[in-house]
Amino acid sequence: MNLSSILADQKRTFHSGVTMNYEFRRKLLATLAKLLESNESAILDALFLDLRKNPQEAYASELGFVAAEIRHAMSKLRSWMKPEVRRTPWMAWPAKSAIRPQPYGVVLIIGPWNYPLALLLSPLVGAIAAGNCAVLKPSEFAPHTSELLTRLIGEAFPHDVIAIVPGGREISEELLEMSFDKIFFTGSTEIGRKVMQAAAQKLTPVILELGGKCPCIVCDDAPLEIAARRIVWGKFLNAGQTCVAPDYVLVDARIREKFIDVLKITIKQFFGENPKQSTDYGRIINARHFARIAAYLTEGEIIYGGEKDESDLFLSPTLLMPNEENASVMREEVFGPILPIVAFSDLNDVLKKWQNLPKPLALYLFTCDKEIQERVLANTQSGGVCINDTVMQILGRDLPFGGVGESGMGQYHGKASFDCFSHPRTVMIRSTAFDPAFRYPPMKTSLAALKRILRYFG
């Protein structure tokens, strides 16, 4: 596969102007929607083979998620494409001014393995809607989904508009050396740094959707049964391999034991006495990640779970009480089904400590106390916040999703996806019927008079 040829063909297509057309963009979105609908069974099978996702979870978190993005984009596309009229400065009168969204050109989208369909195709919806051509790089760690998408995308779209390039790290590195107009990457912070370094060589703008340790605070007034259900659901969804999953729980010391008991009961209710037999519980993506996650089990007291079977890539839903505050399980993103539980006695101490930690992609807080809610919001930074639930903040079409600091940069979903693949181009069109001389040299207006004029019209 000649990557340079693909890029050159897409640049020719873009410069032909065909992607600027509303009907062209809408047709591409409709084609993508039909592709997902027509191949639903094959896609669900591939996701099961890669991650043991059951059909309901796979549809809700992958297929259905992207389908909803497409429907939203198709319904809003015409309004998104319209120029946004802005007030013209008085010195430029008579004139008209507007912001016109302009596609970047040819974009590169690098997807991850944990949601190998949704996190590759959801950005593509924004790229298409904004009028770009796109090259997709699926993750080689989800081989069945990658192989299927490579075939389906290749059959449904001309390669000079949308192309998909499978392969390993060497393909990603080759792509990153090329001159794309924007790069969208979803993955780890470590690889995100390398993507940004490569992009900097050509001053290519990037969107980085990364991760980090998403904390969850449970205060003593929280309804424990509800908190437990929502935390267990968000944490063990996709066997913990979700970038916005609660990475650890800080629970008020006064309710720690009671809350742990409720968590145990909830895990049993969700996955039964033997989660390995549950059709609602997934598997770790591969042996390397299994070994990395399993190593955390040695860093604390296992208070629930801890069963593992490397041959099946199974690691049960696990509650862990870390041996020490600085253990790697408390410093590194777990990205697996191990939930560290740590007690706190003073919330202000927790908030003060967080000021020196990397900003997470998500922050979760369980409390009905409005004062505590506002205190946490005012004294923390994160990509997003969800109070009294987990993960749900990423679902809204009108809620931009993205990180801050080490958890990423840029946002997407809904209109934000269109915006992230569009350059907001300022356009001013002036009349030639009137051309006052006061702005041209030699200056006839005194400095004092100029100050008065600017103050009045400013």
N, C-alpha and C positions, 0 to 999 in steps of 0.2 A: 504494500500500500504506500503510495507516494504522498506523504503528508504535504509537501510543498505544493504539489499539483492541486490537491484539494483546497488549500488555502488560496492559491492563485485563482482557481475557478470561482470560489465564493466571493472573492474581492471583485471579480469581473461582474458577477451577478449583482452584487450590491451596487456597484457604480453604474450599472445599467438603469437604476432607479426603480426597478420592478417592485422592490420590497416597500417602497414608500406608499404603495396603493392600499387602501383600506380593504378592498375585496380580496386582494392577494393574501394579506395577513389573516383575514377571517377564514379563507379557504384552508390555509395551513393549520389553523387551530381546529377547524372541523375535521381535517384529516387525522390529526393527533387524537381527537376525541373518538373517532370511529375506530382507529387502531386499537385503543384501549378496550373499547366495548367489544369489538369482534374477537379479540384474543384474550378475553378475561380468564378463561379456564387455563390456558397455557401459562399466563402470567402468574396466576395463583399457584400453579404447580411448581413453577420455577422458584418462587419465593419460599415455598415449603421445602424444596430440596436444599436451598441455600441456608435458610435460617429456621426451618421447622415452624414457620408461621402458619397458624390455622387460617382457613378462608375468611372468617369474619374479621380477624385482626388485620390480615393482609389487605383486605378490601378497604377497611376503614382508614388505615394508616398509609396506604400506598395508592391503590387504584382510585378509590373514592375521593381521596384527598386531591389528586391531580385532576380528576374529572370535574370536581367543584371549581378548581382554579380556572380550568378551561371555560366552563359555562359562565363564570363571572367575567372573565376577560372578554368573551364574545359579546356579552350583554353591555359592557361598558366601553368597548374599544373605540367607538366613534367619538364619544365624549372625551376620552383620554387623549385622542389625537388632535383635538381642536386646540388652536392657539389660545393662550390665556392672556387676555387684554390687560395691560398695565398702564398706569398713569404716566404720561410723558412729561419730562421736566419742562418748566415754563420757558427756559432759554432755548429749547428746541422747537417751540411752537412756530408754525403749525406742523404737527407730525402725529403719527400713530405708532404706538409701541406695544409689543406683545412678546410672550415667551412661547417659542415653538419647540415642542419636543422633537429632537432629531436623533435617529438611531446612531449608535456608535460605528457600526459596520459589521465586521466579522468577529464574533465573540467565541471564547473557549469556555466550556462548562465541564468541570471535573467533579464527578459524583463520588460519594462514599459507598461503603458496603453495607451499612446497617439498615438503611432504607434505600436499597439500590435502584428502585424505580422512582419513588416520590422525589428524592433529593437530587435526581438527575433531570427529571422531566418537569418538575415544578418551576425551576429557573428557566427552562426552555420556553414555557408558556409566556413568561415576561419578555424573553428575548424575541420571540415571534411577534408578540403584540406590539413591541416597540419598533419592529421593522428591521431587525438584524438577520444576518445569516449566522449559523452556529455550527461549531464542531463540538461533539459530545465525547467525553472520555469516561466510560463506565468503569467501576471498580472490578479488578480481576479477582478480588476475594469473594465475590458473589458470582461465580462462573456461569451458573445456569441462567440467572437473570441477565447477565451481560451478553451471553451468547444469543438469547432470545431477542433482546432489544436490538442487538446488532443486525439480526436478520430482519426484524420488523421495520425498524427505522430505514434500513437500506432499501427495502421494498416499497415503502410508502412515500419517501421523499427523494427528490433529486439531490445528488451529493453536492451540487453547487449551491444548494440552499441550506440543507441540513445534512450533516454527515456524522456518523458515529465511528469512533476509532477504538477498538478493543486493544488490550495488551497490558503489559506490566509497567514497572517503574520506568524502564528505558523509553517507552512510548510517551509517558508523561513528561519526562525530561526533554525529549525531542520537541514535543509540542510547546513547552515553556520557552524554548529557545527561539521560537518563531514570532512573527510580528502580528499578534492579534490586537484588536482595538479595545477589548476589555476581557478580563478573566474573572470567572466566577468559580470559587473553590469551596467545597464543603469537606471538612475532615479535621484532623488533629491540629492543635496549635503548633506542634513541632514541624509538620509538613507545611502548614500555613506560612511559617516564616520563610521556608525555602521557596514557596511560590511567590511570595512578595519580593524576595531577593532577586529572583529571575525576572519578574515583571519590572523591577526598578531599572534594570539594564536598558530597557526600551521605554521607560516612563509610561508603561501600560497601567491604566487604572485597574484596581482589583476590588472585588467583593469577597470577603473572607467570612465564611460561616464556620466557626470553630467550636470549641467546647469549654471545658473547665469544670471545676468542682461546684456544682449547683447546690447550695446549702438549703436546708429546710429547718425552720424553727417551729417548735410546738410549745406554746405557752400553756400555763396551768389552767386557763379558762377555756381552752379549745374543747369542742365536743369530740371526745377521743375516738368513738366508733367511726364517725364520719372522717376524721383526720386519718385514721388508720386505713380505711378503705381507699381513700384518695391517694395516700402516699404509697401503699402497696401496689395499687394499680399503676401509678406513674413510674415507680421504681422498677417493677418486674415486667412491664411491657417490653416485648422483644428481648426478654431475658436480660433486661438492664442495659441493653445496647442502644440507648437513646441519648442524644446529646443534651436534652433538657431534663433528663431523669433526675430526681433528687439524688445527689451523690452521697450525702450524709445527713443525719438528723441530729439537731441540737434540741434536747427536750428539757423542760424545766425539771430540776432535780426532785421537786416535790411530787411529781407525777410519773417519774421515770419507770418505776417497776410496774405500775398499773398500765402505762402506755405500752410497755414491752409485751405484757400479757395480751393486750388487745391486738397488737400487731401479729402475734403468734396465732391467735384465733382467726384473724382475717386471712392470713396466708393459707391456713388449712381450709377455710371456706372457699377460697378462690381456686386452689390447686390440689386439694385433697391431702390425705395422709402421705401419699407417694407422688410428688409432683412429676416424677419421671414418666408416670403413666398418664398424666394430664394432657389432653389435646389442646389446652389453652396455654401451654408453657413451651417456649421455644428453646433453641440451643445456641451455644457459642459458635461464632462464625468459623473458626479454624483452630488447629492445635496450638499455634503460637499464642493466640489470644487466650486460649484456655489456660495455658501454663502461666501466663502473666497474671490473670485474674486469680487463679487458684493459689498463687504464692501469697496473696493477701491473707489467706486463711490462717497463716502462721503468725500474724501480727496482732492477735488479740484473742479474747475469749469468745468462742462461738456459742451464742446464746439461743440460736435456732438454726436448723438446717446444716449446711456444710457438707452434704453428701455430693459426691462427684464421680463421674465415669468418663474418663478421657476418650475411650473408644466410641462413645456416643456423643461426645462434646457436651455432656450434661453437667451442670452445676446448679444445685438446688437453690431456691430462694433462701438467703442467709442473712441473719442478723448477727452483727459482730460488735463486741465491745473492745475497742483498740487498747493495746497495752500502754501506749504512750501518745501524747498529743502530737508528737513530731513523726510518728510512724508514716511510712510511705503511703499507706492506705488513706491517711488523712492529708497527704500532700499531693498525690497524683490522682488524676481522674480515674475512677474505678472502671467505668464503662462495662459493667457486668452486674450480676445479681447478688452483690454483697452490699449490705446497707449498714455502715457503721453508725452506732448509737452513742452519743456523748451527752452527758448531763451538764447543765449550766445553772448557776445560781443568781447571776446578775446579768441581765440583758445588756446593760450599758457596757459592761466589759467585753461582751461578744461583739458589739457594734464597733467599739474602739479597736479591737484586734483586727477586724475585717478591713479597716482603713489601710492596712499594710499588706493585704493579700490581693492577688490578681482578681480583677472584676469577673464574676461568673456570667454565663449566658442566661441563667435564670435564677431567681431567688424566690423561695416559698416561705410563707408565714401563715401559721394557723393560730388565730386569736380573733375574738369578737370585740376586743377593746380598741375603739377608734383611736385613742391616744397612742397606744402601742403601734398600731398600723402606721400612723403618720410619723411617729418617731423613727421607725425602721425605714420608711420611704425616704425621709429627710437625711438619714445618716448612712445610707448605703448607695452603691452604684452597681448596676447589672444591666445586661441586655434587656431583660424583661422581668416583671414581677407578677406573681399570682398569689393572691391572698385567699386562704381557705380552700385551695385546690392545687393540683399539680398538672403540668403539661397543657392544660386547656387554653392557656394564653396564646398558643401558636396557631390555633385553629381558625380564628376570625379572618375573613377576607379584608376587613377594614382595620386590622391590627398588624402593623408592620413588625416583622420578625428579624432580629439580628443581634449581634453581640457588641461588646465595647471592650477596648483594651485587648487583653490576651484571648478573650472569647470571640473576637472578630471585629469586622468593620463593614458597614453598609447594611441595608435592610431589604427585605422582599416580602412577598405575599400580596395578592390583590394589586391595587394601584401602585404600591411600593415596588412590585416586580417590574411594572412598566417603567416606572421612574428610574430604577437602578440600571436599566439598559438604555436609557435615553439621556442625551445631553440637553439640558434646558437652555436652548439657544435664544439669546436676546436679539430681537429684530426691531429696528426703528426705521420707519419710512417717512422721510421729510418731504414737505412741499417745497417747490422752487419758486412759488409765487411771492414769497416774502422773505427778505434776507436783511435784517437790521444790521447796521454797520458797527454798533457799539462793541461787538466782541472782537473786531479785527483791529490790528495796529494801523496807524498809531492810536494809542488809547486816548479817548477824549473824556472818559469818565474818571473822576477823582476816586481815590481809594475809599474815602469816607462815604461818597455816594454809592460806590459799589457795595460796601458793607451794608448800607441801609436797604439797597435793593434785594440783596441776597437774604437778609433777615426777614424782609417782608414776604418774599415769595418762597422762602425755604420751608 
